[in-house]
Amino acid sequence: MKGIVLSLGLPRKRRLPDIRLILKRHGITLLLASLLLAGLVLGVVYSRCADKTTLHSLDFLFTTNLDARLSQGVIGIFCACFASDFLFLLGIYLLGAAAWGIPFIAALLCFKGFGTGVTAGWLCVTHGLSGAGFYLLVLLPGTFIFCAVLVGFSVRAFAFSKLVFRYSLSRQTPAETLRDELLRFSSRFISALIITCAAAMLDTLLWTLFAATFQF
C-alpha cells in the first residue's frame, strides 16, 4: 500500500537526454550543420568588406546581384534559383560516390554557408532594414528548405563515401552489395532533387509576388 501511494504521489525523476546517444545517432548531422553555420558566419563577416566585382562574380551560385535578378522573368528566376542549388546537390552526390569525398563534402557545405552568409550580410549592410526584410520574406524560406535538404543528403553522401573508402581498402569486392547501396544513394539524390525543385518554385513565387515591393 505504501508503495502504491508513493508511486502515485511522488513525481518520477525525469531522465536527462543521453548526450552520447544523441551524438552517436546524429553526430554527423550536427557536424555538417555546424560547418554550414560556420560558413554562414564567415560569409556575413566577409560581406562587410566585399567589393561589387566579387559579389557579381558570385551571383551565379548566390543571390548577390539584385538588379540582374529583378530584370528576369519568371522562368529566368526559376532557372537561376534551381541551377545554383542543383550544382551544389550534384557536387555532393559526385563527392559521395568517391572514396576521397568526405573532406570535400565538408568543404562544399561550408562554402554554401559562406555564400548564404554573404548574401544575407550584403543585403543588410547595403540596404539596411529593407534588405533584411527582403531576405527574410523572399530569400530565406527557399534557402532554409534547400539547406536542410543539402545537410540531410550530405549525411547520406558522407556514409556512402565512407563505405566506398572501406571497400577500396578491402581485399574482397562484393560488387552486389555496393551496387545496391549506390542505388539507394541515387534514389536519395532524386528525392532531394525533387524537394530542391519545390524550393526553387517557392523562391520564384516569392520573387514574383514581393520582390517588386522593395525599393533598392
C-alpha positions as CSV (number, residue, x, y, z in Angstrom):
1,M,0.0,0.0,0.0
2,K,2.8,2.4,0.9
3,G,4.5,1.6,-2.4
4,I,1.3,2.4,-4.3
5,V,0.9,5.8,-2.5
6,L,4.5,6.7,-3.1
7,S,4.3,5.7,-6.8
8,L,1.2,7.9,-7.3
9,G,2.1,10.8,-5.1
10,L,5.7,11.4,-5.9
11,P,6.7,12.6,-9.3
12,R,9.2,10.5,-11.2
13,K,12.6,11.8,-11.9
14,R,12.9,13.0,-15.5
15,R,15.7,11.4,-17.4
16,L,18.2,13.7,-18.9
17,P,18.9,13.1,-22.6
18,D,21.9,10.9,-23.2
19,I,24.4,13.2,-25.0
20,R,26.5,10.2,-26.1
21,L,23.5,8.5,-27.6
22,I,22.5,11.8,-29.4
23,L,26.0,12.2,-30.8
24,K,26.1,8.6,-31.9
25,R,22.8,8.9,-33.8
26,H,23.0,12.4,-35.1
27,G,26.7,13.4,-34.7
28,I,27.4,13.6,-38.4
29,T,24.3,15.6,-39.0
30,L,25.3,18.1,-36.2
31,L,28.8,18.3,-37.5
32,L,27.8,19.0,-41.1
33,A,25.1,21.5,-40.0
34,S,27.8,23.2,-37.8
35,L,30.1,23.5,-40.8
36,L,27.3,25.2,-42.8
37,L,26.6,27.6,-40.0
38,A,30.3,28.3,-39.6
39,G,30.5,29.2,-43.3
40,L,27.4,31.4,-42.9
41,V,29.1,33.4,-40.1
42,L,32.2,33.8,-42.2
43,G,30.1,35.0,-45.1
44,V,28.4,37.6,-43.0
45,V,31.8,38.9,-41.8
46,Y,33.2,38.9,-45.3
47,S,30.2,40.8,-46.8
48,R,31.2,43.9,-44.9
49,C,34.4,44.3,-46.9
50,A,33.5,42.6,-50.2
51,D,33.5,44.8,-53.4
52,K,30.9,44.7,-56.1
53,T,33.1,42.9,-58.6
54,T,33.5,40.0,-56.3
55,L,29.8,39.9,-55.4
56,H,28.7,40.0,-59.0
57,S,31.1,37.1,-59.8
58,L,29.4,35.0,-57.1
59,D,25.9,35.8,-58.4
60,F,25.7,32.5,-60.4
61,L,25.9,30.5,-57.2
62,F,24.4,33.0,-54.8
63,T,22.0,36.0,-55.0
64,T,24.4,38.9,-54.9
65,N,23.2,40.9,-57.9
66,L,19.6,42.0,-57.3
67,D,19.4,44.2,-60.4
68,A,20.1,41.3,-62.7
69,R,17.6,39.0,-60.9
70,L,14.9,41.6,-60.8
71,S,15.2,42.2,-64.5
72,Q,14.5,38.5,-65.3
73,G,11.1,36.9,-65.9
74,V,9.5,34.0,-64.0
75,I,11.3,31.4,-66.0
76,G,14.7,33.2,-65.6
77,I,14.2,33.5,-61.9
78,F,13.4,29.8,-61.5
79,C,16.3,28.7,-63.6
80,A,18.7,31.0,-61.6
81,C,17.4,29.6,-58.3
82,F,17.3,26.0,-59.4
83,A,20.6,26.0,-61.2
84,S,22.7,27.1,-58.3
85,D,21.1,24.6,-55.9
86,F,21.3,21.8,-58.4
87,L,25.1,22.4,-58.8
88,F,25.6,22.1,-55.0
89,L,23.4,19.0,-54.8
90,L,25.1,17.4,-57.8
91,G,28.5,18.2,-56.3
92,I,27.6,16.4,-53.0
93,Y,26.3,13.4,-55.0
94,L,29.5,13.1,-57.0
95,L,31.7,13.5,-53.9
96,G,29.7,11.0,-52.0
97,A,30.3,8.4,-54.8
98,A,34.1,8.9,-54.4
99,A,36.2,7.2,-51.8
100,W,38.0,10.5,-51.0
101,G,34.9,12.7,-51.0
102,I,34.3,13.2,-47.2
103,P,36.6,16.3,-46.7
104,F,35.3,17.9,-49.9
105,I,31.7,17.3,-48.8
106,A,32.5,19.3,-45.7
107,A,34.3,22.0,-47.6
108,L,31.3,22.3,-50.1
109,L,28.9,22.6,-47.2
110,C,31.0,25.3,-45.7
111,F,31.2,27.1,-49.0
112,K,27.4,27.0,-49.3
113,G,27.0,28.5,-45.9
114,F,29.6,31.2,-46.8
115,G,27.6,32.2,-49.9
116,T,24.4,32.3,-47.9
117,G,26.0,34.5,-45.3
118,V,27.5,36.8,-48.0
119,T,24.0,37.3,-49.5
120,A,22.3,38.0,-46.1
121,G,25.1,40.2,-44.9
122,W,25.4,42.2,-48.1
123,L,21.6,42.9,-48.2
124,C,21.6,44.1,-44.6
125,V,24.8,46.2,-44.9
126,T,23.9,47.7,-48.3
127,H,20.1,48.2,-48.0
128,G,19.5,48.2,-44.2
129,L,16.1,47.2,-43.0
130,S,14.8,47.0,-46.5
131,G,17.4,44.4,-47.4
132,A,16.8,42.5,-44.2
133,G,13.1,42.4,-44.9
134,F,13.7,41.3,-48.5
135,Y,16.0,38.4,-47.3
136,L,13.6,37.3,-44.6
137,L,10.5,37.4,-46.8
138,V,11.8,36.5,-50.2
139,L,15.0,34.5,-49.9
140,L,15.0,32.8,-46.5
141,P,12.1,30.3,-47.0
142,G,13.6,28.6,-50.0
143,T,17.2,28.9,-48.7
144,F,16.2,27.3,-45.4
145,I,14.5,24.4,-47.2
146,F,17.4,23.8,-49.5
147,C,20.0,24.0,-46.8
148,A,18.1,21.4,-44.7
149,V,17.8,19.1,-47.7
150,L,21.5,19.7,-48.5
151,V,22.6,18.8,-45.0
152,G,20.4,15.7,-44.9
153,F,21.6,14.5,-48.2
154,S,25.2,15.2,-47.3
155,V,24.8,12.8,-44.3
156,R,23.9,10.1,-46.8
157,A,26.8,11.1,-49.1
158,F,29.2,11.0,-46.1
159,A,28.1,7.5,-45.2
160,F,28.3,6.2,-48.8
161,S,31.7,7.8,-49.3
162,K,32.9,6.1,-46.1
163,L,31.5,2.8,-47.4
164,V,33.3,3.2,-50.8
165,F,36.6,4.1,-49.0
166,R,36.3,1.0,-46.9
167,Y,35.5,-1.2,-49.9
168,S,38.5,0.3,-51.7
169,L,40.8,-0.8,-48.9
170,S,39.3,-4.3,-48.6
171,R,40.8,-7.2,-50.5
172,Q,37.3,-8.5,-51.2
173,T,35.0,-6.6,-53.5
174,P,31.3,-7.6,-53.0
175,A,30.0,-5.6,-56.0
176,E,26.4,-6.6,-55.5
177,T,26.2,-5.0,-52.0
178,L,28.0,-1.8,-53.2
179,R,25.7,-1.6,-56.2
180,D,22.6,-1.9,-54.0
181,E,23.9,0.9,-51.8
182,L,24.6,3.0,-54.8
183,L,21.0,2.6,-56.0
184,R,19.7,3.6,-52.6
185,F,22.1,6.6,-52.6
186,S,20.9,7.6,-56.1
187,S,17.3,7.4,-55.1
188,R,18.0,9.7,-52.2
189,F,19.6,12.1,-54.7
190,I,16.4,12.0,-56.8
191,S,14.3,12.7,-53.7
192,A,16.5,15.6,-52.7
193,L,16.4,16.9,-56.2
194,I,12.5,16.9,-56.2
195,I,12.5,18.9,-52.9
196,T,15.1,21.3,-54.3
197,C,12.9,21.9,-57.3
198,A,10.0,22.7,-55.0
199,A,12.2,25.1,-53.1
200,A,13.2,26.8,-56.3
201,M,9.5,27.1,-57.2
202,L,8.8,28.7,-53.8
203,D,11.7,31.1,-54.4
204,T,10.2,32.0,-57.8
205,L,6.8,32.6,-56.3
206,L,8.1,34.8,-53.6
207,W,10.3,36.8,-56.0
208,T,7.3,37.3,-58.3
209,L,4.9,38.4,-55.5
210,F,7.1,40.5,-53.2
211,A,10.4,41.5,-54.9
212,A,8.9,44.5,-56.7
213,T,7.6,45.9,-53.4
214,F,11.1,46.6,-52.1
215,Q,13.0,49.7,-53.3
216,F,16.7,49.2,-53.8
